[in-house]
């Protein structure tokens, strides 16, 4: 058995985690990459190594671009461990996780969190009915199991993922009843400063325009500037009602996919008590990091959408930069080498990030879709409504963490992942203060459910050089 302390532990095998692992390994670091999924790729490149030609055609070139990186990872010296569910991380860079039903622990000299993003909740009336899902969930089913809707489908909300999924469904032969867009075409002219800056990232802008052109050629009914969205139905979703073009609209469908962007997955960084700030542009909490991705906790880095939303290309570049900084920290490269190697990645990062301010401005979720009326459920796990949360504030509740004591809000299986942002903004609005003053849930381990029997079985992960064909460490 080798030294149980490894140079670098990476949590998450998406674009950021894979790129960081390859870069760090290339500079002689001993790297363990923990991944909750069964194969590398993250949400962006989910199941890409197993995807057939037809699936790659449906999902497009950006999806297929992940295959070479995944193949490079599996052929490298990186110790890739799939099916590892991290349930606790300590400031001392000790990572506890579940593997094959047993608890394991691994100590790292440095730690990189690359857990990516979560879909932002969209708590509109009727969003808890059967037949309502997120667009991201629809895409996951498409990538992981080639599952597609059987009946008419509506995509509603805002953000590039809506257009991408609509095009992917068209390629798969799925009819789209309507694209109900809460953004509007003329919004682009309100953001001239961001538009000028975004020209440096013109390739990303062209991709978006191409998706919209494809939908228009296909004759997809596209409602813009939609307001007052609500799902109607008895035992399941039957229709989406909304206002558009000054008229009340009602579109019938058996499946309604909602989406209004993504937010960083901050469960691990919040549990570590790393410093976080409220990002008013992206309407979410982001961990405070330096230019290399290091958080307020020494030796703990974040790369990719888990730090702030930037997309797959930005995530991969940030992963490379964090790995270089870690290699320098562990004296694998000197300062001159660090500067030389990082320069082209920093330049690339500037180009890749150029369009982000415009995207954030164009697809800013509407307040009415983030801060719902009183009768709308916000915490799905405990069935707590927005009105109930406002009632807590009237009784003296100051922040999300106190809502747990008032009525178990945020204490369900998702541990606040689906309601945290909504609860923060509801309380902030009702108190007439900023979300930064309200704060977020106090996240505690276990981050994932674990039994006492599993906890009792915990032991150090064996990190011998031998591995299975899947490069497992088990």
C-alpha positions in Angstrom: 0.0 0.0 0.0 1.2 3.5 -0.8 1.2 6.5 1.5 -2.5 7.0 2.5 -1.9 10.8 2.0 -2.2 11.6 -1.7 -1.0 14.8 -3.4 -4.4 15.9 -4.8 -7.9 14.8 -4.3 -10.4 16.0 -6.8 -14.2 15.8 -6.2 -16.2 15.6 -9.5 -15.3 14.3 -12.9 -16.8 16.9 -15.2 -14.8 19.3 -17.4 -13.1 21.0 -14.5 -12.2 17.8 -12.6 -11.0 15.9 -15.6 -8.9 18.7 -17.0 -7.3 19.4 -13.5 -6.6 15.7 -13.0 -4.8 15.4 -16.4 -2.8 18.5 -15.8 -1.8 17.6 -12.3 -0.9 14.1 -13.2 1.3 15.3 -16.1 3.4 17.2 -13.6 4.0 14.2 -11.4 1.3 14.6 -8.8 -0.4 11.6 -7.3 -4.1 12.3 -8.1 -7.3 10.6 -6.9 -10.4 11.6 -8.7 -13.7 10.8 -6.9 -16.8 10.7 -9.0 -20.4 10.1 -7.9 -21.3 8.9 -11.3 -20.5 5.5 -12.8 -18.4 6.9 -15.6 -16.5 10.2 -16.1 -18.0 13.3 -17.8 -20.1 15.1 -15.3 -23.5 16.5 -16.3 -22.1 18.1 -19.5 -20.5 14.9 -20.9 -22.6 12.4 -19.1 -22.1 8.8 -20.4 -20.1 10.1 -23.4 -17.7 7.1 -23.3 -20.7 4.7 -23.8 -22.7 6.9 -26.2 -23.4 5.4 -29.7 -23.1 7.3 -32.9 -26.8 8.2 -33.0 -26.7 9.6 -29.5 -23.7 11.8 -30.3 -25.5 13.1 -33.4 -28.6 14.0 -31.3 -26.6 15.7 -28.5 -24.2 17.6 -30.8 -20.6 18.4 -31.2 -20.2 20.1 -27.7 -21.2 16.8 -26.1 -18.9 14.7 -28.3 -16.0 17.0 -27.5 -15.7 15.4 -24.1 -14.9 12.0 -25.4 -11.2 12.6 -26.0 -10.7 14.0 -22.5 -12.6 11.1 -20.9 -10.5 8.6 -22.9 -7.3 10.4 -21.9 -8.4 10.3 -18.3 -9.0 6.5 -18.4 -5.6 6.0 -20.0 -3.7 8.2 -17.6 -2.1 7.5 -14.2 -5.0 9.3 -12.5 -6.7 7.1 -9.9 -10.3 7.5 -11.0 -12.9 6.2 -8.6 -16.5 6.1 -9.8 -19.6 5.6 -7.7 -18.0 7.5 -4.8 -20.6 9.7 -2.9 -18.8 12.3 -0.8 -20.6 12.8 2.5 -18.1 14.9 4.5 -15.0 17.0 3.8 -12.9 18.6 6.5 -10.7 21.8 6.5 -7.7 19.4 6.8 -8.6 18.1 3.3 -9.8 14.8 4.6 -12.6 13.4 2.3 -15.2 10.9 3.6 -17.2 9.0 1.0 -19.4 6.0 0.4 -18.2 3.3 -1.9 -20.0 0.0 -2.5 -22.1 0.6 0.5 -19.1 1.1 2.8 -17.6 4.3 4.2 -14.1 5.2 3.1 -11.8 8.1 4.0 -8.9 9.7 2.1 -6.4 12.4 3.1 -5.0 14.9 0.5 -2.3 17.4 0.6 -4.4 19.6 -1.6 -8.1 19.4 -2.5 -10.0 20.6 -5.6 -13.8 20.8 -5.5 -15.2 20.4 -9.0 -18.8 19.5 -8.3 -20.3 21.8 -11.0 -23.7 23.4 -10.9 -27.3 22.6 -9.9 -30.4 23.8 -11.7 -32.0 26.9 -10.2 -35.4 26.1 -8.7 -38.3 27.6 -10.5 -41.2 27.6 -8.0 -44.2 28.6 -10.0 -47.8 27.5 -9.2 -48.2 23.8 -10.1 -44.5 23.0 -10.4 -44.8 20.1 -7.9 -47.4 18.2 -10.1 -46.4 14.9 -11.7 -45.4 15.6 -15.3 -43.4 18.7 -14.4 -39.6 18.3 -14.5 -36.5 20.4 -15.0 -35.0 20.7 -18.4 -31.7 19.4 -16.9 -33.5 16.2 -15.8 -34.9 15.8 -19.3 -31.4 16.1 -20.7 -29.9 13.6 -18.2 -32.5 11.0 -19.2 -31.6 11.6 -22.8 -27.8 11.3 -22.2 -27.9 8.4 -19.7 -30.6 6.2 -21.0 -31.7 7.7 -24.4 -35.2 8.3 -22.9 -37.4 10.8 -24.7 -40.9 12.1 -24.0 -43.7 10.1 -25.6 -46.3 12.9 -25.6 -46.3 16.6 -26.3 -43.7 18.6 -24.4 -43.4 22.2 -23.4 -40.1 23.9 -22.5 -40.5 27.0 -20.3 -38.3 29.5 -18.7 -35.1 31.1 -19.9 -31.5 30.3 -20.6 -29.4 28.6 -23.3 -30.1 25.1 -22.1 -33.8 25.5 -23.1 -32.8 26.1 -26.7 -30.1 23.4 -26.7 -32.5 20.8 -25.3 -35.2 21.8 -27.8 -32.8 21.3 -30.7 -31.7 17.9 -29.2 -35.3 16.8 -29.0 -35.9 17.8 -32.6 -32.9 15.8 -33.7 -34.3 12.8 -31.8 -37.6 13.2 -33.6 -39.6 14.6 -30.6 -42.3 17.1 -31.3 -42.2 20.3 -29.2 -45.6 21.8 -28.4 -44.1 25.2 -27.5 -41.0 27.0 -26.2 -42.3 29.5 -23.6 -39.5 32.0 -23.1 -39.5 34.5 -20.3 -36.8 36.5 -22.0 -37.4 38.8 -24.9 -35.6 39.6 -28.1 -35.2 43.4 -27.4 -33.5 42.7 -24.1 -30.2 42.5 -26.0 -30.3 46.2 -26.8 -30.6 47.1 -23.1 -27.1 45.7 -22.4 -24.8 47.5 -24.9 -21.8 47.5 -22.6 -22.0 43.7 -22.1 -22.7 43.2 -25.8 -19.4 45.0 -26.8 -17.5 42.9 -24.3 -19.1 39.7 -25.5 -17.8 40.2 -29.0 -14.5 38.6 -27.9 -16.5 35.5 -27.3 -18.3 35.6 -30.6 -18.2 31.8 -31.0 -20.4 31.3 -28.0 -22.8 33.9 -29.4 -23.0 32.2 -32.8 -23.8 28.9 -31.1 -26.8 30.5 -29.4 -28.0 32.2 -32.6 -27.6 28.9 -34.5 -29.9 27.1 -32.0 -32.5 29.8 -32.3 -32.3 29.6 -36.1 -32.8 25.8 -36.0 -35.9 26.2 -33.9 -37.3 28.8 -36.2 -36.7 26.7 -39.3 -38.4 23.7 -37.6 -41.5 25.9 -37.0 -41.4 25.5 -33.2 -44.0 27.9 -31.6 -41.9 30.3 -29.6 -43.6 32.6 -27.1 -41.4 35.5 -25.8 -41.6 37.7 -22.8 -43.9 35.2 -21.1 -45.2 36.2 -17.6 -47.3 34.8 -14.9 -46.5 31.1 -15.6 -48.5 28.5 -13.9 -49.1 24.7 -14.5 -52.6 23.5 -14.5 -53.8 20.0 -13.9 -55.7 17.6 -11.6 -53.7 14.5 -10.7 -50.9 15.5 -13.1 -49.8 18.4 -15.3 -52.1 19.0 -18.2 -51.3 22.6 -19.5 -49.1 25.6 -19.0 -50.9 29.0 -18.7 -49.1 32.3 -19.1 -49.3 35.8 -20.6 -47.5 36.7 -23.8 -48.0 39.5 -26.4 -50.6 41.1 -24.2 -52.9 38.0 -24.2 -53.6 35.1 -21.9 -52.2 31.8 -23.4 -52.8 28.2 -22.6 -50.8 25.4 -24.1 -51.7 21.7 -23.5 -49.0 19.1 -22.9 -48.4 16.1 -20.7 -44.8 17.0 -20.0 -43.6 20.5 -18.9 -39.9 21.1 -18.6 -38.9 24.1 -16.5 -35.5 25.9 -16.5 -34.2 29.3 -15.5 -30.5 28.8 -15.5 -28.1 27.1 -13.1 -26.4 28.0 -9.8 -23.1 26.7 -8.3 -23.3 23.6 -6.2 -22.0 25.0 -2.9 -22.9 22.3 -0.5 -19.3 21.2 0.2 -17.8 24.7 0.3 -20.6 25.9 2.6 -20.2 22.9 4.9 -16.5 23.8 5.1 -17.5 27.4 6.2 -15.4 28.9 3.4 -16.1 32.5 2.7 -19.0 33.1 0.3 -20.5 36.2 -1.4 -23.8 37.0 -2.9 -23.4 37.4 -6.7 -26.1 39.9 -7.8 -25.4 39.3 -11.5 -25.9 35.5 -11.2 -28.3 35.7 -8.3 -26.6 33.0 -6.3 -23.9 32.4 -3.6 -20.4 32.0 -4.8 -17.3 30.9 -2.9 -14.6 33.6 -2.6 -11.6 32.5 -4.6 -8.3 34.0 -5.8 -7.3 34.0 -9.5 -6.1 30.3 -9.2 -9.3 29.1 -7.6 -8.1 28.8 -4.0 -10.8 29.5 -1.4 -10.4 31.2 2.0 -9.3 27.8 3.3 -5.6 27.1 2.4 -5.1 24.2 0.1 -8.8 23.9 -0.9 -9.5 25.0 -4.4 -12.7 25.3 -6.5 -12.8 25.1 -10.3 -15.7 25.3 -12.8 -19.4 26.0 -12.2 -19.1 25.0 -8.6 -17.4 28.4 -8.1 -19.4 30.6 -10.4 -21.3 29.8 -13.6 -19.1 30.0 -16.7 -19.8 26.9 -18.8 -17.9 23.8 -19.8 -14.9 25.5 -21.6 -14.4 28.0 -18.7 -14.6 25.1 -16.2 -11.9 23.1 -18.1 -9.5 26.0 -18.3 -10.0 26.8 -14.6 -9.3 23.2 -13.8 -6.0 23.5 -15.7 -5.0 26.7 -13.8 -5.9 25.3 -10.4 -3.8 22.2 -11.2 -0.8 24.3 -12.1 -1.1 26.3 -8.9 -1.3 23.1 -6.9 1.7 21.7 -8.7 3.6 24.8 -7.8 2.4 24.6 -4.2 3.8 21.0 -4.0 7.1 22.1 -5.6 6.6 20.1 -8.8 7.1 23.3 -10.9 8.9 26.5 -10.0 7.5 30.1 -10.2 8.9 30.7 -13.7 7.4 27.5 -15.1 4.1 28.3 -13.5 4.0 31.7 -15.2 5.0 30.3 -18.5 2.5 27.4 -18.4 -0.4 29.4 -17.1 -0.1 32.4 -19.5 -1.9 30.8 -22.5 -4.6 29.3 -20.3 -5.2 32.7 -18.7 -5.5 34.3 -22.1 -8.0 31.6 -23.2 -10.0 32.1 -20.0 -10.4 35.7 -20.9 -11.9 34.9 -24.3 -14.1 32.1 -22.9 -15.5 34.4 -20.2 -16.2 37.3 -22.5 -19.8 36.5 -23.2 -20.8 35.5 -19.7 -21.9 39.0 -18.5 -24.2 39.3 -21.5 -25.6 35.9 -21.0 -26.2 36.6 -17.3 -28.0 39.8 -18.2 -30.1 38.4 -21.0 -31.3 35.4 -19.1 -31.7 36.9 -15.7 -34.6 34.9 -14.1 -37.7 37.0 -13.4 -38.4 37.9 -9.8 -41.9 36.4 -10.0 -40.3 33.0 -11.0 -37.8 33.2 -8.1 -39.9 34.8 -5.3 -43.4 33.2 -5.6 -46.7 34.1 -4.2 -47.8 32.9 -0.8 -49.7 29.7 -1.9 -46.8 28.3 -4.0 -44.7 25.4 -2.4 -41.0 26.4 -2.0 -39.6 23.5 0.1 -40.8 20.4 -1.7 -39.3 18.0 0.8 -41.3 19.4 3.7 -44.1 21.0 1.7 -43.4 24.6 3.0 -45.1 27.4 1.1 -43.7 30.9 0.4 -46.5 32.3 2.6 -45.5 30.1 5.5 -41.9 31.4 5.2 -43.2 34.9 5.2 -45.1 34.1 8.3 -41.8 32.9 9.9 -40.3 36.3 9.1 -43.3 38.0 10.8 -42.5 36.0 13.9 -38.8 37.0 13.9 -37.1 34.6 11.5 -34.1 36.4 10.1 -32.5 33.8 7.7 -32.9 30.4 6.0 -31.1 28.5 8.8 -33.8 29.7 11.3 -36.6 28.4 9.1 -35.5 24.9 10.0 -36.5 25.5 13.6 -39.7 27.2 12.6 -40.9 24.5 10.3 -38.3 22.1 9.0 -37.8 24.1 5.8 -34.6 22.8 4.2 -34.3 19.7 6.3 -35.5 17.2 3.8 -33.6 14.7 1.7 -32.2 17.4 -0.7 -30.9 19.4 2.3 -31.9 22.7 0.9 -30.4 22.2 -2.6 -33.8 22.8 -4.2 -35.1 25.6 -2.0 -32.1 27.4 -0.6 -31.9 30.2 -3.1 -35.7 30.7 -3.0 -35.8 30.9 0.8 -33.0 33.4 0.9 -34.7 35.7 -1.6 -38.2 35.4 -0.1 -36.8 36.4 3.4 -34.8 39.2 1.9 -37.8 40.6 0.0 -40.0 40.4 3.1 -37.4 42.0 5.4 -36.6 44.5 2.7 -32.9 43.8 2.9 -30.3 42.3 0.5 -29.8 38.5 0.2 -26.3 39.1 1.4 -27.7 40.1 4.8 -30.0 37.2 5.0 -27.4 34.4 4.3 -27.8 30.8 3.5 -28.5 27.5 5.2 -25.8 26.2 7.6 -24.8 23.1 5.8 -23.7 20.2 8.0 -22.5 16.6 7.2 -23.6 14.2 6.2 -24.0 15.8 2.8 -25.4 12.5 1.5 -27.4 9.9 3.6 -25.3 7.4 5.5 -26.3 4.7 7.9 -24.7 4.0 11.2 -23.5 0.6 9.9 -21.8 2.3 7.0 -20.2 4.8 9.3 -18.9 2.1 11.5 -17.3 0.4 8.5 -15.2 3.4 7.6 -11.6 2.8 6.8 -8.8 4.4 4.7 -9.1 3.8 1.0 -6.5 1.6 -0.4 -4.5 3.5 -2.9 -2.3 0.7 -4.4 -1.2 1.1 -8.0 -3.2 -1.9 -9.2 -6.6 -1.1 -10.6 -9.5 -2.7 -12.4 -10.1 -2.1 -16.1 -12.3 0.8 -15.1 -9.4 2.3 -13.1 -11.3 1.8 -9.9 -9.5 1.9 -6.5 -11.8 -0.5 -4.8 
